[in-house]
Amino acid sequence: MIEKIHIFHTNDLHSHFEYWFRMQTYVREQRRLLAANGEASFLVDVGDHMDRANIFTEATLGKGNVTLLNEAEYDVVTIGNNEGITLSFEELYTLYDQANFDVVIGNLQPLRGESPAWLKPYTILTTATGIKIGIIAATAPFEAFYHALHWQVTDPREALIKQAIALRDQVDVLVCLSHLGLSEDELLAEDCPLIDVIFGAHTHHLFPKGKKIGDVLLTGGGKFGQYTGHLTISYDTEQKKIIQMTDDMIDNAQLAELEGEADFLYELSQQGSKKLSQPVVTLSKTYTKEWFHYSPFANLLAEAFFDFTQADCVMFNAGILMGDLKKGHVSALTMHNLLPHPINICTVKLTGAELKEVYRAAQNDEWPELQLKGLGFRGIVFGKLLFYHVTMTKQQELILNGKVVDPCKTYTLATLDLFTFGYFFPSVKYAKKQYLLPMFIRDVLLEYLNQQS
């Protein structure tokens, strides 16, 4: 007898709820029809469902996302880096306390104390006829960030292979929720053919029909709720093996717009705005922004950086400022609109020679117009790279606070965490650094303004 099992899957929604109402209505109806036909179905999410650039998510610190997942009747989720490293330890520890679904992560635990009750290394789903589906999962190992937030994240591939070996004989089908990225998924498929399906995420790759590596099927559902995946497994109950797997991507933009969709989105926005709109500080003047020059707003942000870090110099890109900071009442909502990025400040130890190299590299004429995607940046253009307390003379001497920089002396640069990943400055990636978590740049600025007032 051939039994069909269906797994609907989502990934990297990043709190883009534009299609949420229609996609979950569609999935709910499909699951109802499948159940009427005697076919089992499940619903899973592969992480980064939340993104604090969204007002609703920011106001509820992700718990609003959990409510939406509950209402949609998800069966299993794992976490992405947006759940894992954009919340404080306490906020993540309690994030899924009210979850009606299993949360599976095989490579994360607190540095000290007991794990939260919701954290599971694996789970097993069972169909009405007794077919068992084992689910393992892992999240991307941003070790320095997790350690600063008092979590321990371990090697994901090693953890997944260990779980797969332990679980394989207990289940009929073994799937993995991987918030690791495509290259890691490909390596995992090669190293661990015990897994039947790897649901992919993190790198926002899209596989309209999946990708096979050996007998392992890889999926990729893009980003921002643009697609919902539908995996169909044909399982031979007599031979006790999978005989066919297909994965299809449903383009959510092509689903019919539903009555109430606009009201749903408006209500989420209103909930978030209401929670964040209480005035925190009152300003006596307006600070304007510029994306390609220094500006009063940028200068104010630099002051906050220096106050927060006591660094020798500061560097950030002007494009992080999304508007003018206007005089009058300033709330958390105001600051979120101006600095929506889930970005932290990082202090970096650099020799004078390395600092000079960074300064020179930052003069790249192409960067200001760059439309950066990812790395936490939620702006429109990258903008000019701004330096404070450091300049370069026509004789190519780097000057810091009026003195020539000593190439052998160590200096502290305060910057954005996105500059430590090596995309812009390879030398910064390998330098000694400290991530100042969990406060985002908007939190640092608002606290500074509050202190000054």
N, C-alpha and C positions, 0 to 999 in steps of 0.2 A: 504494500500500500504506500502511495506517495502522499505525504502530508506537506502542505505549504505553510510556511511561517513568514510573517511579514515584520520587518523592523523599519519604522519611520525614523529618520535621523536629521538633526539640525546641528549647526556648529557656527561659532564666531558671529553670533547675532549682534554683539556689541551694543545692545540696547537700542537697536534700530527696529522700532515696533511698527513701521509703516505697513507691513504686510502681516503682522502677527495675527490680527483678528481673522483675516480671511484664510491664512494658512492653517491655523488651528481649527477653524470651522471645517475646512476641507479634510484635515487628518481625522477629526472626530467622526465625520460622516463616512469616510473610507473604512475606519475601524469598525463602525457599526455594521456596514455592509459585509465586511469580512467575517465578523462574528456570526452574522445571520447565515453565512455560508459555511460555518463550521471551521473557519481558518483563524489561527491565532495571530495576534498582532501586538507589537510593543512600540514604545516611543522613547527615544534616547536623545540626549544632548551632549556634545563633545567639548564643551567649555567655551569661555568668553561669551557667555550669554549676557553678562552685564558689562557695562562700561560707564564709568563715572563722568564721562563727558555728557551723559544724558541727565537732565534735571530730575526726572523721576527716580532714577537709580541713585543719583547723588543724595537726594533728600531721604531716601529709605535705606541708604548704604547697602543696596543689593537685596534687601529683604522683600522689596516690592517685586523683584524678578522672581524670587522663590514663590511668591504668591501666584504669579502668572504661570509658572511651571506647574504648580499644584492644580490650578484651574484647568490647565490643558491636559492633565492626567499623564504626565511623564512617568515613566517607570524607573529610569536610571539616568543619572547625569555624572559627568566628571567636571573638574574645575580647569579653567585656563589661567593664564597669568593675570588676567584682569580680576578674577576672583581672588587669586592667590597672593598677589603682591601690591594691590592698590587699597587694601584694607588693613587696619591695625590687627594685631594678634587677636584681641578680644572680639573685634568685628567679624573676622573670619571664623573664629572659634564658635560663635553663636549664629552664624549666617544661616545654617540649614536646620536650626532647632525645630522649626515648624514644617519641615519638608515632609511631604507624603510619598516621596520617592527615595530610592537608594542613591547615595552619593559614594562613588567608587574612586579611590585614588590609591595606587599601590606604592607610591614613592614619596609620601609626605607624612610627617608626624611632628608633634611639638618637640622643641629642643629639650624641654623639661615637663614633667607631669604627664597626666593621662591624655590620650587622644580624645577629641570630641566624640560624643556617642554616635553621631551620624557618619563618621569616617569609616569606610569599609575597604579592605584590600581587594575584595571581589564580591560578586553576588551571583546567584543562580536563579534564573527565571524558568518556570515550568509551564508547558502548555497543558491544555485540558486532557490530552492523551498521554501525558507523562514525558514528553521530550524535554530534555534539560538543556538550557542555554547558559553557558558560563560567560560572565562578563568581567574582564579585567580592564584596568585603566591606569594611565600615568599622565603627568603634566610636565611641561617644560621646566628644566632644572635651573632656574635663575637663582643660583646658590647664594650669591652675595646678598641679594634682596631678601630671600627667605630667612637667611641667618640673621640679618638685621631686624627682622620682624619676629624672631624667636621661633622659627620653624626649621626643621631639618628636611631638606629635599635630597633624595638619593638618585643614583644613576637609573634612569627610567627603563632603559633596555634590559639591564640586569634584573631589575625588579619584575618586569613583565615576563621575561623568560622563566624566572623562578616560579611565578604564579602559574604560568601556562603549564609547566611540567607538573606542578602539584595538582592542578585542576583537571587536566585533560582526561584522565580516566574516570572522572566523576560526571562528565557531561557528554552530551551528544554533539553539541555545537559550541565552539569557543570563539568569542568575538572580543575585540579590544577597542576601547575608546581612547584614542591617542591624541592628546593635545601637545604634540611634539613637532609637527611639521613633516612635509613630504619626504625629505631626505632620510629622516629618522624612521619613518614608516617603511621606506624601501629597505633599509638595513634590517629592520625588525622582521620583515617578511622573509628576507634571506636567512637570517639567523634562527628564526623560530617558525618553521612550517607547521608546527602544532596548531597555530592560530588559523582559523578559517577566514575571518574578516577583520580588517583593520579600518575602523571608522576614523578618517583623518580630519585634522583641524590645524589651527595656529598659523599656517602659511597661506591660508585663504585660497588654496588651489581648488580647481573645479574639474571633476571627472564626470562628464555627462552619463557615462555608462560604466564607471568604475575602471580599475586597472588591475590586471592580473600579474603577479610575480610568483611563478610556480603555480601552486594551488591556492595561494592566498589572494583574496580579493581586497584591493584598496579602494576606499571611497574618498571623495572630496566635494564638499558642498558650497564652495565659495565663501561668501561673507555677507553680513548685514541683512540676513533673512531673505536674500534674493531667491534662495532655492530650499526646497525640502527634499531630502533623499528618501527613496522607497526601495529597500532591499527585500527581495523575495528569495527565500530558500526552499528548494524542493528536497525533502528528506524522505529517503526510503526506509520505512520502519521495519521492513523484514531484513534488509541487508545492513541496517543501522549505519547509514552513511548519507552524506549529502551527494545528490546526483546533479544538481544545478543551482547556480546562484546568479541573480541578475540585480543590477542596481540602476535605478532611473532617477533623474533629477527633475523635480516639478518646478517649473518657473513660476514663482508666486505672483509675479507681475501680471501673468496671463490668467490667473484665477479671477473670477468675477468679483467686482467690488461689491461689498455687502452694505446693506443699510445698517447704520450704527457704527460704521468704521471710523468716521470722522469724530463722532462723539467719544468713542473709546480713546482715540489719540488725544483729544482735548482734555479728557478727564485725567489722563496720566500726567499731562503737562501741568494742569491745575493743581493736582496733588503735590507735585514737586515744587511748584512756585510758591504755594501757600506755606509749605514747611520752611522754605529758605528765605522768605521775604522780610523777616524781622530785621529792622535797622541795627547795625552793629556799631557804626561810627559815622560821624558827620564831617564832611570836608568843606573847607572854606573857599576852595578854588578847584578848577578843573585841570586835570593832567592829560594833555593830548598825546596821542601815539603817532608814530611814523614807522613804516615798515622798511624804509631804505635809508634812514638817518637816525641819529640820536634824537631823543625826544624827552619832554618832561616826564611822561609816564615811565619810559625806560629808565631814566635817571632815578626816579622814585623806587622802582623795583630793585635797582642796583643797591640803593641804600638799605633796603630790606635784606638783600643777600649778605651784605657786609655785616649788618647787625646780627643776623642769624648764624653766620659761620665764622666771623672774625678772620676771614681769609685775607691774603695779600692782594689779590686781584679777582675780578669777576668777569665771566664771559657768558653771554647768551645771545640768541638770535632775536631780532626785533619782531619777527613774524609771530611770536607767541602772544603778542598783545592784540586782542581782537577788536578793540575799540577804545574810545576815550573814557578815562575815569572822571566822571563829572562831579561837580561840587554838589553838596547836599547829602542826603542820607545814603549810606552804602550798606548793603546787606550781603549775606552769603550768596544770594541769587545774583546780585550785581557782579560780584567778584567771579562767580562761576561763568557768567556770560562773557566776561572779559578774558578769563584764563581757564578755559574748559579742559585743558590738557591733564591727563593723569600722569604728571611728571614730577619727580622729586629733585631736590638739590643734592648735588654730590660734591665733596671736596676732594681734590686730586693733588698729590704731591709730585711736583715736577722740578727737575733741575732747571737752572737758567737756560741751558742749551735747549732742553726740551720745550720750555715755555716759548722760547724764540721760534722754534720749529712750528709750534701750534699757531702762534701769531701770524707767521708768514703764510701757512696753509689757509688760514681763515680769510685771506685776501682774495680767494678764488672768486672771480667775477661772475661765475655761473650760479653760485649758491643763492644770492638774494632772490632770484626769480624762480628758484626750485620749488615745485609743488610737491612737497614731501608727503609721503604716505607711510604711516606706521611709526614705530619708535616712540609711541606715545603722543606724537604731535597731532593736534586736532585743528590746526590753522589752515589758511588758504595758501600763502606763500611763505617760504623759509625766512626771507628778510635778511637785512644786513647783520653780520656778526658784530656784536658790540663788545668792546673791552673797556674795563674801568680800572683806573690806577696804573695802566700800562700803555705805553705808546712806543713807536719806533721812529728814530731820527732819519734824516736823509742819508746819514753815514751808516745806516743799518745797525745802529746800536739800540738795544731794547732798554727802555727806561721804565722803572717801576718806582712810583712815589718819588720822582726826582733824582733817582740814582741809577747808574748803569747796572744792569742785571749781571750778576756773577754767574758764568756758565756752569760752575761746579756747585753752587749753593742751591739748596732746596727751597722751593716756594710753594705756597698753597693757593691753588686756583679753585674758586667756587663756580660751579657751572651746572648745567642741566644733565640729568642722568642719560639722556639720549646721546650725548657726546662721548660717553664712555664705552659704547658698544663697538667702536672701531670703524664705523662706516665713514666718518669724517676724519678722525684723528687716530691712526693706528697706535701711536705712542701712548695716548691716553688710556687705551684699552688695557694696556699691560702695566700701567703705573699704579702705585699704591693709592687707594681711594677709600672713601667712606660715604656710603649712601645714608642720607639723613631722612629716615622714615619714621612714621608714615605720612608726615605732612606734605601736601602738594605745594607748588609755588603759590597758588592762590591763598592757601592757608597761612603761609609765611607772610605774605604781603598784608593780609587782613589783620593778622596779629600785630605786625609792626605798626600799622596805622592806628590800631587800638591803643598800643602803648604810647605812641606819640601824642594822641589826643588826651 
